[in-house]
Amino acid sequence: MFKFIHTSDWHLGQNFYGYDRNEEQQDFLRQLADIVREQQPDVLLVSGDIYHTSAPSSATVALYVNAMLEIHKACPTMRIIVIAGNHDSASRLESDSRLWELAGVTVIGGIARKSDGLADLDRHIINVGDKGIVAAVPFAYPSSFPRVTDEALPADQRQQCYFQALLDHASQSNTEALPVVMMAHIAVRDCDYTGHDGNILMECVPISTLGQGYDYVALGHIHHPQTIGSNVRYCGTPLAVSFDEQCEHSVSIVEIDAHGAPPRITTRAIRNIKPLHTIPAKEPVDFDTALELLQQYNPDERAYIRLYVQVERYLPSGSQERAAMAAADKECIFCDIKKKVTAASTPRPSQMTIEEFNSKQPIEVANQFFIEKLGNPMNEQQQEMFNYIYQLVKEENRQ
C-alpha cells in the first residue's frame, strides 16, 4: 500500500492587509508535523505555492526551513517532494535542492531539459522505494513546456504531450504495478474556483491535458478543496489566503493499494488560530448596521475581520476609520470593507460603435469591460496576464 499526505498552497510570508501571518503559519506547520508523526506516511507531497511571493524574506525562508526539518524528524523514513507553484521562484526554490536531499526532500522548481533542449523526463520521476512512483510537474505556462521528441509541435500542444510522455515513461519502469501519482500546479477546467478572481478562467485546461495512466493526481493552485472524478484532487489551502475562501481547510491523506486501484481519500482539518470572518457572512447590510454588528462581535479567538456593506455608490466618509476604532478594543483585526453597489446605481454598459471599437487597443477594451462589470480597471497583474494571452493568440494566428 502507498500512503501519502497531499498538501499545497501554503503561501508562506503572505502580507495580509499589512499584517504578518508568521504566527498562524508557524502553527499550521506544527499541526502538519503532528499529522505526519501520527500517520507515518511514505511520502509528503507539497504541490506548489510554498511562498506567497517569488522573493520571500529571510524570516519566511527560515520558517520554511525549520518546519521542513521538523516534519522530516517527525517521520525520518518519509520522502518529501516539493514542486514550485506560480507564486514561487523556480530557481530560488531549487538553489539548495542538493542539500535538501540529505533530509529526504526532493525539490523540483522548473521543467528539466537535456542539453539538446528536449524534456529530461527522468528528473521528474521519483521512485518511493517499493511503495509507489511520483511524476512531479512544477508550474509552467503551456508554451514553456519542452518537446519530448524531435518532432516539431505547436506550443499549445506541448503541455499535453509532456504530461502523457511523463506518465508513459513512469509506466515503462513500473514492472511491479506500483501506484502512480502525478503532482502538478495547474488549473483544471470546470473546477470550483471559489475564492479566486476571474483571471483563473484564463489559465484553465481540460482535464484530458493531464494524460492517462495515473492513479491519483495531487494538484495545487486552486484553493477550494475538491475531488474531480474519483482521483484528481485539489487539497486546497491549509489556511485561507483571502476572505472569500470560506471552506474547510485541511490536508489530504491518501492510500492506494496498487496500480489501477481506487484511492482512499480522507482529510485532516487544520485549525487557524486567527481565522478570517466577514460580517455579516452572507448578505450585505448598510454601513451603520454592519458597524453595529461589529460592535456586538465577541470572537473566541483573534480573528481578521471584513465588513460586507451595501452602498448606492460610495461608502460614508471615514468608514474605514470608524470600523477600525470599533474593532480596536476587541480580540479582532479589522482589515477591509467589501462593497456591493445596488443595481439602481450601477452604470449601464456603454455602447460602442464598430469604428470606436476598431480604434481602441485590446487592453483598452478589456479595461472598459472591467470597469463596467467590477467597478475598477484591471490591476497590473491582470494586465500582464491579458497581454500574455493576447500575444499567444497573435502568434497562433500567424501560424
N, C-alpha and C positions, 0 to 999 in steps of 0.2 A: 504493500500500500504506500502511496505517495501522499504525504501530508504537508501542507504549506499554509502560511499566512499571507494574505494578499492585502496590501495597503498602498496608498498613493496620496499625492496632493497634500503634502504636509505644509507647504508654503511657509517654511521657517523664515523668520525675520520680517514677517509682514508688519508694516506700519499701519495700524487701523485707526483712521481719523486722528492721527498724531500720537496714538498710544502704542507702547511697546508690548507685544504679546509674548515675550520671553517666558514669563511665569507660567502661563497656561500651556504653552507649547512644551515646556520642560515637564509639566505634569502629565501631558499626553504621552510623552516618550517614556516616562516612568511606568505608566499603565501598560504601554506596549511591551516593555521589558518583562513586566509581571505576567502578561499573557503568554509570551514566549517561554518563560520559565515554567509555567503551568502546562502548556501544550507540548513542549519539546518537539517542534516540527522538524521536518527535513530541510526546509528552506523558508526564508522570508523574502517575499517579492515586493519591491518598492517601485511602483510603476510611474515614476516621474514627478516633476514639480516638487522636488525636495525643498528648494528655496523659493521664496516669493519673487526675488529679483536675480538677475544674472550676475550681480556683483554684491553678494551678501557681506555684511560687516564681519569683522574678526570675531566679535562676540557670538554672532549667529553660527559661524563656521565652528567655533569651539563647542557650542550647544550640540551641533550635529555630530561632531567627532566623539565627544564624551558619551553621547547617547548610543551611538553605534557600538562603542566599546562595551558599554554596559549591557546592551542587547546581546552581543557576542558572548559575554560572560554568563548570561542567563541560560544559554544553550550552546556550549563550545563546539558541539558536533554539527550544528546547523550551518548551512550555507546561506549567505545573504547576497541577493542580486539586486542591483540598483541601476535603473536607466534614467537618462535625462528627460525632462519634460520641456515644454515650450518656455517655461519661466527660468529654466536652468541654463547656465553656460556649459556647453558640452566639454569644451577644453578645460575649463576650471574644474569641473567635476571629475574629469579623467586624469588630471595632472598628477595625482598621487595614487593612482589605481594600483601600481605595482606594490606599494606599501600596504594598501588595504588587503591585498591577497593574503598577507600574513595573519590577518584576523578572519579569514574565510569570507571576505567580501569581494564580489566581482562588480566592478563599476563599468558601465558602457555608456559613454557620453554621446558619441556620434556613430554614424554608419561607417563601418570599416571598409577600406578599399585596398586592393592589391596594387602593386607597382604599375600594372597596365591599366588601372582605372576601374577594373571590374570589381564587383562586390566580393568581399572576403567573408564568405558565409561562416567559416569555421569560428571566427571571432565572436559570433553571436549565438553559438550553440554551446550550452553549458550542461554537462552530464553531472547529475547529482547522485554520485555513487551508483548503486543498483536500484535506486528508487524511481527516478524519472529524468526526463530531458526537458530543458527550458530553452526556448528560442526567444531571445531578448532583442526587441527593436525599439531604440530610443526615438524621441520625436524628430521628425524631419518633414519639410514641405514636400508634397508629392513630386515636384520637379527635381528635388535634390537626391532622390534615390538613384544609385548607380545601376548600370546594366549588369545583368547576371551572366550574359553570354556576349559574344562578339556581334550578335545580330543587332542591328540598329532598331531602336524602338522610340516612338514619340515619348516625350517626357511624361505625359499624362497616363501612360501605360506602365511605366517602370515600377510604380509603387506596388500594384497588384502582382506583377511578375516577381518582384522581390520577395513578398510575403510567401507566395507559393513555392518559390525556389528554396527558401529557407526551410519550410516545412518538408519539402521533398528531401532536402539534404539531411535533416534530422531523421527522417524515416529510413534512409539508407543504412544508418548505423544502429538502428533500433531493432536489433536481432532478438531481443528478449521481450518485445512487446511492452515496453515501459510506457507509462503515461507521458503524453507530450503536452506541455504547457507553453503557450505563447504569451509574451509580455509586450505591450505596446502603449504608447501615449498618443491617442488619436480619438477623434470624434466620429462616432458611427451614426449614420442617418436613422431617423425615427426614434432616437433615444429620448429620454426625458431630461432636458437640459435646464430644468427649473433652477434659477439662481444665477444663470449666465445671461449676458446680454445677447442681442440679436446677431452679433458677429460670429457666434459659434456655428450658425447655419451655413456660413460661407466655407467652413472647413470640413463639413460632414461628408463622409464617404459611405457608399453602400457596404453592408456587412460582408458582401462577397469579396471585397478588396482584401480581406484577411486570409483568403485562401481556404483550403480544405486539408484536413489531416491532424488537427489539434483535438485534444480532449477538453481543454479549458483555455480561455483567453483572459488574462489578467490585465484589464485595461485601467489606464489613468486618463485624466483630463476633464471628464465630466464629473461634477461634484455631487450629483444626486445618485445614491446607491441604487443599483438595479441590475437585474439579470435579463439579458436579451436571448430569447430562445431558452435553452437549458444550460448552456455552457460558456456564454460570453458575458462577462461581468465587469461592471464598474463598482469598485468597493466604496467609492465616494470619499469625501474629505473626513478625516478623523475629528477635525474642529471646523466649524463653519467659518468660511472666509468672507461671507457677506451676510447681511441681514436677511436676504431673500432665500438663504439655504435653510429653510425650516423643515428639516427631515431628521431621521435618526442618523447619528454619526457613529461610525463603527469601523472595525477591521473585519475582514472575511477569513474564515478558517475553512479550508477545502481539503477533502480526502478523495483520492481516486485509486481504485483497486488495480486497474490495468488499462493498457491502451484499448480504447473502444468502450470502456465502462463509463457510466454517467458519473459526474462529480457530485459529491455530497457537500452542500454549502451551508455553513452556519455563520452567524455573526456574533461579535462581542462588542457591546456598546462602549463608547468612550465618553466619559463624563467631562464636561468642560467646567472648570471652576469659575469661569467668567463667561456665562452664556450670552447670546445675542437675542434681545427681545424687542419687538415692535409694539408700541402702544397707540391705539388698540391693535390687536393682532390681525384682524381680517378686513373690516370695512373702515374707511376713513371717517373722521368727525371734524367739526370745525376746531379752530386752534384753541379757543377757550376751553372747550370740553376736553381736548387732548391734554392741555395743561393741568386741568383739574384731575384727570386720571393719573397723570404723572405725580402730582402732589399726594395722591392717595396710595401710590405704589409703594409696597414694602417688600422688597425682594429678600429671599433667604440667602442669597449669595451676591457677590459684587458683579453685577451684570452690566453689559453695554446696552444702551437704550437709544431707540429711534422712535420719534413720533410720526404717526400717519395722519396727515391733515388734508382735508378737502378745502380748496380755495376757488374763488371765482377767477382770480388772475394771479395775485401776489399774496405772500404772507404778510401779516401785520408788521409794522415797523418794530424792530427789536425782538422779534420772535426767538431767535437763537439765544440771545442773552437771557431772556425770561425763562426759557426752558432750562438753560444751564444753571440758573440760580435755583430753580425748583428742585433740581437734582443734586445740588451741592451738598445738602445735609443728609443725603441718603446713601445707602450702600449700592450706588449705581453710577455709571459713567455715561453722561449724555453725549451723544455723537452727532445726530443729524435729525432733520425733519424731511420726511418723504411727502411730496405734494401730489395730490390728484386734482387736476383742474376740471371744473364742472363743464359738462358738454355745451352748455349755453354760451360759455365764454371762450370756447375753443375756436380759433380762427378757421374759417372754411379754407379748404385747399385752394391754392391759387391756380388759375388757368394759364396755360402756356401754349402759344401758337407753335406751329411746326418751325417757323422761321426763328422764333425765340429759342426753341429747343436746340436747333442746329447751331445757334450762335454761342451756346454755352459749352464749357468743358464738362466732361463726365463728372468730375469731382464736385462741380458747382450744382449739378442736378441732384447728386446724392446728398449734398449738404442741405439743399432746399427740402428734400424729402424728410430728412432727419428733423429739421426744424418744425415742419408741419405735423409730423407724427409724434415726436418726442418732446418738442419744445426747446431743443438745444441743437446746435450744429455738431458735426462729428468732432470727436476729440482727436488728438494726434495719432493714437494707436489705431483708431478706426480708419483714419485717412490713409495711414500706411498700409493697412490690410486691403482697403479698397483699391489703392494704386497697384498693389501687388497682384490682385486678382485681375485688374484691368489689363496689366501688362501681359499676364498669362493668356488672356483671351486674344489680345492683339497678336501675340506670337503664334497662337494656334490658327488664327485666321490667315496668317501669312503662308502657312504650310499647305 
